[in-house]
Every structure is written in structure tokens, then in C-alpha cells.
Amino acid sequence: MKYISTRGEMPKISFKDTVFEGLAPDGGLIVPEKVPKLSEKEIEELRKLNYQELALKIFKYYVSDIEEKDLKEIIEKAYKTFRVKDITPVVKVGDIYILELFHGPTWAFKDIALQFLGVLFEKLLLETNKKINILGATSGDTGSAAIYGVRGKKNIAIFILHPYKKVSEVQALMMTTVTDPNVYNIAIEGTFDDCQAIVKSLFMDLEFKRKYRLTTVNSINWARIMAQMVYYFWAYFRVSEKEKCESIRISVPTGNFGDIFAGYLTKIMLGEKRIERLILATNENDILCRFVNNGDYSVRKVKPTISPSMDIQVASNFERYIYYFYHEDAKKTKEIMEKFAKEKAIKFSEEEVKRVQKDFLSASVNEEETLETIKEFYKETGYILDPHTAVGVKAGLKFKDKYPLICLATAHPAKFPETVSKALGFSIKLPEEIEKLYKLPQKFEILPKDVEKVKAFISEKAI
Ligand SMILES: *Cc1c(COP(=O)(O)O)cnc(C)c1O
């Protein structure tokens, strides 16, 4: 399998070459040349596999330049850090299914992709004797997943900026208690926007970027999308078996359109009917919901909410969907995305909206509804939802009909204890592993919001 750009102006590259790439050089996103549609027989064979075996089979459709035994080893190693045998168990709660994606080291779904990416990075870097320095900024939730992905890995150092004292205690501890020598937590005396601005300006400094081989692990990375497809297959098999049915629906709390794009590709691979529709759930940052319901993809101001990992306006993976939506027409994709960059809005026709709605349903869920859902769901079932998962559950229930409903649980409630406790009216009990973090030694550097100071720090520590 070769890879191409959604804007059509990049020569074909191999899977290995996609692993360290963010954007394609023509400004597009990297996609596989072809998304295979599986036969009935192929699908039934996948059904019998355990999580790691399933991952191997799916990856093999997309990876032709890594030997099977190596790929197998990478997968095994990546998922050893998970606390449960099934990696992403599906549990029936009330009359819906919850796909629990939070059993990795940082208790949220990004571990599924980043644990894999970290092992893959190390393997490929050792093969070519190269080194990289990963740089990123976090508002709290996602930095830890990147750190845990690469902690202790050879030929990799990671620098993660977070706003000092402006992330929740649990989230800060999840990062700063990682004391591996290749991990650098930088607490910036400023806001998350300051952190992002510093990271951006370091990446724009091409000489600095080249000299230290700066790399990102953001959500447009193809290998991350690929790793996320596995649990859609997994959940489809578990629930269709239990319900003895062919078609199901899946509700996905969405921010950057990464997770749900993996679901969309799975829908294509499984044939149109099996995943009847994906339910795109947003919080009050509802650009994607407006797109599905009215064809209005126009940027508004980001509103901070209690589901912060979905506080996104411009969804970085949206271009990939546009590409497939226009039947892999790179010229059209380029035109539309360039227009969007200028006008900050795309308006889709009624006919186009109808076509979108063949694959997606969508609802936006506000903060009040999110808190209410956490409370009511607990009252009815005894199951505690995190705020992101609650957005997905609420949206899913709005469309509940004859199709079995799977809701993706993207984080464990203990990652957002303040919000969840507020909704429930009592303090939730933290898992022992998280309690323990409070007693561990920490390692972080406090720096002013000054690009030059950060630059000097990285220059000193980079590998
Ligand atoms: C990142 C994240 C999301 C959104 O995922 P996207 O791939 O950006 O759509 C939802 N919930 C949690 C807890 C997350 O960390």
C-alpha cells in the first residue's frame, strides 16, 4: 500500500514514510491510495480474533513495508501496558453498549494510538539510526498520552509544554510524575495559548526545527488513525454477535474528527450496512454538528467547556473526509480547503447534506445536558460517565431506535473528578493507580513565556 496526499501533489510514499510526517508537502493530509472493501469471508475471519490479532490483520491491509513478525511484535509490546486483557472491552449498560477506551496508562482513548505510535517510532528510528525530539503543547488532557507513548524509548526525547498551575492536579501529576530521562515537562508561566504560540514559533524556525529534528505527534498522523480503526471492528463484532444482528450505530464524542474518521474508514471497509450510521457528538463547539445538520461548516470562537478535549473549531482531520466525500477528487479537495483557509467557512448544498447524512447523524450537547446525563445515567445504571463520554451518550440516545447503540467512552471519569463529582453530588473514588500519583516524585521545569528561554532549554537537552 502506498500513500498519497488529499491535495494530489505529493509523489506516492510508503507507510514508513508517513509515520514521521504531519502534513503532506502540498499542504494536504496523507491518506492510503485505496481503502479496501472487505469480503464477507474476510470479515468473518476477523471476527474470531483477539484484539492484537485483529490489529495485525487490519494493519496488514495498510502496511506493506514492515515484516509481519515485526509488526506483530510492535503490536504486542504496544498493548502490554493496558490493564485489561481485551484492551477495549465492550460492556452492556442499561440498553446501550459502552466501548471502554480508557484502560491504557493515561486513562483516555489517545493511549490506544499513542502507545502503538511510540513503539513504532522506536523500532523505525533504531533501524535507521536516527533520533527525534518531539515537541508539543497541552491544555492538560492529551500531553500525558504522548509522554507515556515514548517514555523510556530509545532515540526519542519529548518536550511537552503546559500552562503552569492552569491544568488540573490529576492531569499535571500524570505528566510530571514521569521521571524518565528522555521526558521533559515544561511548565510555562502563562496560558495554554502562550504554550501553543511558543511551540508554533519553534516549528516555524526551520533551522531550529531541522537541527533538532523536531517532530509532532498530533492527531493528523496516519498511523494514529489506523490504530483507532481496530476498536471499531472489535466493537462491531462483539455487539453484532450479542444482538444477533447485522447493523449497529456508533456514537463518537468528536473534536478533531480523528476518532470518528477512523470509524468512517471502518464503515467503508465493512460495507455500508454494518455500521448503519455514525453519530457525531459535539459539545457547544458545534462546527461539525452544524456541518452534518445544515451544511454549515463555518468557524466561530472556541468556547471552553467541561469536555475540554473536544473544544475545537477547526477539525484537523476534516480534510480527509472531504477527500472521500468528493470521491477521492484531490483537485476539488484542494480548491475547497484553500477557499476555507481564506473565508473560514464552507457552505454545502442541500443535496450534499443529504449525502453526508447517509453516513452521519449529529447532535450538539451543552454543559447542562452533559452534567444531567452523568447524573441520570448513574441513577439509572450505576455507571459513571466522564464528561466527554456523556456528550456521546446523550447524542446517541437522541437517535436511539431499532439499531443497537455503541457509545465510545473516551476517558475514565477519574480524569475529570471535579466535573463528575459536581454532576453526581458526591466525590468519586479515584482508582488506586491515580491515588498513588500524589505520592510520587515529580520532574518539571518552570519557564517564563519566552520563546528564547524555551529554545535554550531544548537546545541544551535535545538528543
Ligand atoms: C481527544 C479526545 C476526544 C476527541 O477526539 P478527536 O479524535 O479529536 O475527535 C474526545 N474525548 C477525549 C477524552 C479526548 O481526549
Ligand as a Chemical Component Dictionary entry (heavy atoms), coordinates in Angstrom:
data_LIG
# 
_chem_comp.id                   LIG 
_chem_comp.type                 NON-POLYMER 
_chem_comp.pdbx_formal_charge   0 
_chem_comp.three_letter_code    LIG 
# 
loop_
_chem_comp_atom.comp_id 
_chem_comp_atom.atom_id 
_chem_comp_atom.alt_atom_id 
_chem_comp_atom.type_symbol 
_chem_comp_atom.charge 
_chem_comp_atom.model_Cartn_x 
_chem_comp_atom.model_Cartn_y 
_chem_comp_atom.model_Cartn_z 
_chem_comp_atom.pdbx_ordinal 
LIG C1 C1 C 0 -9.111  13.786 22.031 1  
LIG C2 C2 C 0 -10.349 13.417 22.756 2  
LIG C3 C3 C 0 -11.616 13.419 22.123 3  
LIG C4 C4 C 0 -11.821 13.855 20.679 4  
LIG O1 O1 O 0 -11.206 13.012 19.742 5  
LIG P1 P1 P 0 -10.937 13.524 18.259 6  
LIG O2 O2 O 0 -10.159 12.449 17.600 7  
LIG O3 O3 O 0 -10.182 14.809 18.383 8  
LIG O4 O4 O 0 -12.277 13.731 17.639 9  
LIG C5 C5 C 0 -12.714 13.018 22.869 10 
LIG N1 N1 N 0 -12.596 12.653 24.170 11 
LIG C6 C6 C 0 -11.403 12.657 24.798 12 
LIG C7 C7 C 0 -11.356 12.274 26.242 13 
LIG C8 C8 C 0 -10.243 13.026 24.126 14 
LIG O5 O5 O 0 -9.060  13.033 24.770 15 
# 
loop_
_chem_comp_bond.comp_id 
_chem_comp_bond.atom_id_1 
_chem_comp_bond.atom_id_2 
_chem_comp_bond.value_order 
_chem_comp_bond.pdbx_ordinal 
LIG C1 C2 SING 1  
LIG C2 C3 SING 2  
LIG C2 C8 DOUB 3  
LIG C3 C4 SING 4  
LIG C3 C5 DOUB 5  
LIG C4 O1 SING 6  
LIG O1 P1 SING 7  
LIG P1 O2 DOUB 8  
LIG P1 O3 SING 9  
LIG P1 O4 SING 10 
LIG C5 N1 SING 11 
LIG N1 C6 DOUB 12 
LIG C6 C7 SING 13 
LIG C6 C8 SING 14 
LIG C8 O5 SING 15 
# 
